Amino acid sequence: DAKVNSENIELGQEKSQGSDNCLSEIEDIKLTIGRVAYGLAILPLYPQIIDIPQQQYNDYFLLWEILRVFPNRLLSLKEVYQLLEEQGINTRVCQENIKTILENKLPPGLMPSEEDVMLLSEVSRQNSEYQSLRAKPLFCQETDGSRYRLSNEQAEYVREYLNKLVANTRQKFEEPL
């Protein structure tokens, strides 16, 4: 019995020393690569931190899908949600994003913001693609704001522009994130 207890104590000490070594290695890693990188690296271990459904659909994907499913007629917001749901999109988690797109607020980064335009050279400001994107609204709203119509001409231009953006990348808009 005394021999078994002494072995348990020794194993327990080794285990605790191993834990200490592991913790000190983690601390060394944190100091070496920085807190932000370490935090991002361990983020998948804590899924409760990220609201996965909310992050599932980025604005570019939603814009692409809206352009793809929108018919040549007026639609209510509810009808737009239905069309997207028929494509398998969980609209409950991205209703605000969809509504924002329908209100002609294109995804950030698609074209320079008003503040960014000030920083561009004159030649860049006159870029025909940016000018075409800004020329007309993508969606027209009825005066009461309850229904939306897609501008087919502008939609075609936005589709072409989006295709140019991803032409040389692996990311495509047909798949969320």
C-alpha positions as a Markdown table, in Angstrom:
| # | Residue | x | y | z |
|---|---|---|---|---|
| 1 | Asp | 0.0 | 0.0 | 0.0 |
| 2 | Ala | 2.8 | 2.4 | 0.9 |
| 3 | Lys | 4.5 | 1.6 | -2.5 |
| 4 | Val | 1.2 | 2.3 | -4.4 |
| 5 | Asn | 0.7 | 5.6 | -2.6 |
| 6 | Ser | 4.3 | 6.7 | -3.2 |
| 7 | Glu | 3.9 | 5.9 | -7.0 |
| 8 | Asn | 0.6 | 7.9 | -7.1 |
| 9 | Ile | 2.3 | 10.9 | -5.4 |
| 10 | Glu | 5.2 | 10.7 | -7.9 |
| 11 | Leu | 2.8 | 10.4 | -10.9 |
| 12 | Gly | 0.7 | 13.3 | -9.5 |
| 13 | Gln | 3.8 | 15.4 | -9.2 |
| 14 | Glu | 4.9 | 14.6 | -12.8 |
| 15 | Lys | 1.4 | 15.4 | -14.0 |
| 16 | Ser | 1.4 | 18.8 | -12.2 |
| 17 | Gln | 4.9 | 19.5 | -13.5 |
| 18 | Gly | 3.7 | 18.6 | -17.0 |
| 19 | Ser | 0.7 | 21.0 | -16.7 |
| 20 | Asp | 3.1 | 23.7 | -15.5 |
| 21 | Asn | 5.3 | 23.1 | -18.5 |
| 22 | Cys | 2.3 | 23.3 | -20.8 |
| 23 | Leu | 1.1 | 26.5 | -19.2 |
| 24 | Ser | 4.5 | 28.1 | -19.4 |
| 25 | Glu | 4.8 | 27.1 | -23.1 |
| 26 | Ile | 1.4 | 28.7 | -23.8 |
| 27 | Glu | 2.6 | 31.9 | -22.0 |
| 28 | Asp | 5.8 | 31.8 | -24.1 |
| 29 | Ile | 3.7 | 31.5 | -27.3 |
| 30 | Lys | 1.4 | 34.4 | -26.2 |
| 31 | Leu | 4.4 | 36.6 | -25.7 |
| 32 | Thr | 6.0 | 35.6 | -29.0 |
| 33 | Ile | 3.1 | 35.9 | -31.4 |
| 34 | Gly | 1.1 | 38.5 | -29.6 |
| 35 | Arg | -2.2 | 38.5 | -27.8 |
| 36 | Val | -4.3 | 39.2 | -30.8 |
| 37 | Ala | -2.9 | 36.4 | -32.9 |
| 38 | Tyr | -3.2 | 34.0 | -29.9 |
| 39 | Gly | -6.8 | 35.1 | -29.3 |
| 40 | Leu | -7.7 | 34.5 | -33.0 |
| 41 | Ala | -5.9 | 31.1 | -32.9 |
| 42 | Ile | -7.9 | 29.8 | -30.0 |
| 43 | Leu | -11.2 | 31.4 | -31.0 |
| 44 | Pro | -12.6 | 28.1 | -32.5 |
| 45 | Leu | -12.3 | 26.6 | -29.1 |
| 46 | Tyr | -14.9 | 29.0 | -27.8 |
| 47 | Pro | -17.8 | 28.9 | -30.4 |
| 48 | Gln | -20.1 | 30.7 | -28.0 |
| 49 | Ile | -18.2 | 33.9 | -28.6 |
| 50 | Ile | -19.0 | 34.1 | -32.3 |
| 51 | Asp | -22.5 | 34.4 | -33.4 |
| 52 | Ile | -22.1 | 32.0 | -36.3 |
| 53 | Pro | -25.5 | 32.4 | -37.9 |
| 54 | Gln | -25.1 | 36.2 | -37.9 |
| 55 | Gln | -21.7 | 35.8 | -39.6 |
| 56 | Gln | -22.8 | 33.1 | -42.1 |
| 57 | Tyr | -23.8 | 35.4 | -45.0 |
| 58 | Asn | -21.5 | 38.3 | -46.0 |
| 59 | Asp | -23.0 | 41.3 | -47.8 |
| 60 | Tyr | -21.4 | 40.4 | -51.1 |
| 61 | Phe | -23.0 | 36.9 | -51.1 |
| 62 | Leu | -26.4 | 38.5 | -50.2 |
| 63 | Leu | -26.1 | 41.1 | -52.9 |
| 64 | Trp | -25.2 | 38.4 | -55.4 |
| 65 | Glu | -28.2 | 36.2 | -54.4 |
| 66 | Ile | -30.6 | 39.1 | -54.5 |
| 67 | Leu | -29.4 | 40.0 | -58.0 |
| 68 | Arg | -29.8 | 36.4 | -59.0 |
| 69 | Val | -33.4 | 35.8 | -57.7 |
| 70 | Phe | -35.0 | 39.2 | -58.1 |
| 71 | Pro | -37.6 | 39.0 | -60.9 |
| 72 | Asn | -38.6 | 41.8 | -63.3 |
| 73 | Arg | -41.4 | 43.2 | -61.1 |
| 74 | Leu | -42.1 | 45.0 | -57.8 |
| 75 | Leu | -41.5 | 42.9 | -54.7 |
| 76 | Ser | -42.3 | 43.5 | -51.0 |
| 77 | Leu | -39.6 | 42.9 | -48.5 |
| 78 | Lys | -41.4 | 39.8 | -47.4 |
| 79 | Glu | -41.4 | 38.5 | -51.0 |
| 80 | Val | -37.6 | 39.1 | -51.2 |
| 81 | Tyr | -37.1 | 37.1 | -48.0 |
| 82 | Gln | -39.2 | 34.3 | -49.4 |
| 83 | Leu | -37.2 | 34.1 | -52.7 |
| 84 | Leu | -34.0 | 34.0 | -50.7 |
| 85 | Glu | -35.4 | 31.4 | -48.3 |
| 86 | Glu | -36.2 | 29.2 | -51.3 |
| 87 | Gln | -32.5 | 29.3 | -52.1 |
| 88 | Gly | -31.8 | 28.0 | -48.6 |
| 89 | Ile | -30.8 | 31.3 | -47.0 |
| 90 | Asn | -31.8 | 31.7 | -43.4 |
| 91 | Thr | -33.1 | 35.3 | -43.8 |
| 92 | Arg | -33.9 | 35.6 | -40.1 |
| 93 | Val | -30.2 | 36.1 | -39.3 |
| 94 | Cys | -29.6 | 38.6 | -42.1 |
| 95 | Gln | -32.8 | 40.6 | -42.5 |
| 96 | Glu | -31.1 | 44.0 | -41.7 |
| 97 | Asn | -28.3 | 43.3 | -44.2 |
| 98 | Ile | -30.9 | 42.4 | -46.9 |
| 99 | Lys | -32.9 | 45.5 | -46.2 |
| 100 | Thr | -29.8 | 47.7 | -46.3 |
| 101 | Ile | -28.9 | 46.3 | -49.7 |
| 102 | Leu | -32.4 | 47.0 | -51.0 |
| 103 | Glu | -32.0 | 50.6 | -49.7 |
| 104 | Asn | -29.1 | 50.9 | -52.2 |
| 105 | Lys | -26.4 | 50.8 | -49.6 |
| 106 | Leu | -23.9 | 48.5 | -51.4 |
| 107 | Pro | -21.5 | 46.4 | -49.3 |
| 108 | Pro | -18.6 | 48.3 | -47.8 |
| 109 | Gly | -15.5 | 48.1 | -50.0 |
| 110 | Leu | -17.4 | 47.6 | -53.3 |
| 111 | Met | -16.6 | 51.2 | -54.2 |
| 112 | Pro | -14.8 | 54.0 | -52.4 |
| 113 | Ser | -16.8 | 55.8 | -49.7 |
| 114 | Glu | -17.3 | 59.5 | -49.9 |
| 115 | Glu | -14.4 | 60.0 | -47.4 |
| 116 | Asp | -12.2 | 57.7 | -49.5 |
| 117 | Val | -12.9 | 59.5 | -52.7 |
| 118 | Met | -11.3 | 62.6 | -51.3 |
| 119 | Leu | -8.0 | 60.6 | -51.0 |
| 120 | Leu | -8.0 | 59.4 | -54.6 |
| 121 | Ser | -6.2 | 61.0 | -57.4 |
| 122 | Glu | -8.3 | 62.8 | -60.0 |
| 123 | Val | -7.7 | 59.9 | -62.5 |
| 124 | Ser | -9.0 | 57.4 | -59.9 |
| 125 | Arg | -12.0 | 59.5 | -59.1 |
| 126 | Gln | -13.0 | 59.5 | -62.8 |
| 127 | Asn | -12.8 | 55.7 | -63.0 |
| 128 | Ser | -15.7 | 54.7 | -65.3 |
| 129 | Glu | -16.6 | 51.6 | -63.2 |
| 130 | Tyr | -17.0 | 53.7 | -60.0 |
| 131 | Gln | -18.9 | 56.3 | -62.0 |
| 132 | Ser | -21.3 | 53.7 | -63.4 |
| 133 | Leu | -21.9 | 52.1 | -60.0 |
| 134 | Arg | -22.8 | 55.5 | -58.6 |
| 135 | Ala | -24.8 | 56.7 | -61.6 |
| 136 | Lys | -28.1 | 55.0 | -60.8 |
| 137 | Pro | -29.6 | 53.3 | -57.9 |
| 138 | Leu | -29.7 | 49.5 | -58.1 |
| 139 | Phe | -33.2 | 49.3 | -56.5 |
| 140 | Cys | -36.1 | 51.7 | -56.8 |
| 141 | Gln | -38.6 | 51.9 | -54.0 |
| 142 | Glu | -42.3 | 52.8 | -54.3 |
| 143 | Thr | -43.1 | 56.1 | -52.7 |
| 144 | Asp | -44.5 | 54.4 | -49.6 |
| 145 | Gly | -41.3 | 52.4 | -49.4 |
| 146 | Ser | -43.1 | 49.0 | -49.2 |
| 147 | Arg | -42.0 | 47.5 | -52.5 |
| 148 | Tyr | -38.8 | 47.3 | -54.5 |
| 149 | Arg | -37.9 | 47.1 | -58.2 |
| 150 | Leu | -34.5 | 46.0 | -59.5 |
| 151 | Ser | -33.0 | 48.2 | -62.2 |
| 152 | Asn | -32.1 | 45.5 | -64.7 |
| 153 | Glu | -29.5 | 47.7 | -66.5 |
| 154 | Gln | -27.7 | 48.6 | -63.2 |
| 155 | Ala | -28.0 | 45.0 | -62.0 |
| 156 | Glu | -26.2 | 43.7 | -65.1 |
| 157 | Tyr | -23.5 | 46.2 | -64.5 |
| 158 | Val | -23.1 | 45.3 | -60.9 |
| 159 | Arg | -23.0 | 41.5 | -61.8 |
| 160 | Glu | -20.2 | 42.2 | -64.3 |
| 161 | Tyr | -18.3 | 44.3 | -61.8 |
| 162 | Leu | -18.6 | 41.6 | -59.1 |
| 163 | Asn | -17.4 | 39.0 | -61.6 |
| 164 | Lys | -14.3 | 41.1 | -62.4 |
| 165 | Leu | -13.6 | 41.4 | -58.6 |
| 166 | Val | -13.4 | 37.7 | -58.1 |
| 167 | Ala | -12.1 | 36.7 | -61.6 |
| 168 | Asn | -8.6 | 35.8 | -60.3 |
| 169 | Thr | -9.6 | 34.5 | -56.8 |
| 170 | Arg | -10.8 | 31.3 | -55.3 |
| 171 | Gln | -13.7 | 33.0 | -53.5 |
| 172 | Lys | -16.9 | 33.1 | -55.5 |
| 173 | Phe | -20.2 | 34.6 | -54.6 |
| 174 | Glu | -22.2 | 31.5 | -55.1 |
| 175 | Glu | -21.1 | 30.2 | -51.7 |
| 176 | Pro | -21.5 | 32.0 | -48.3 |
| 177 | Leu | -18.1 | 32.8 | -46.8 |
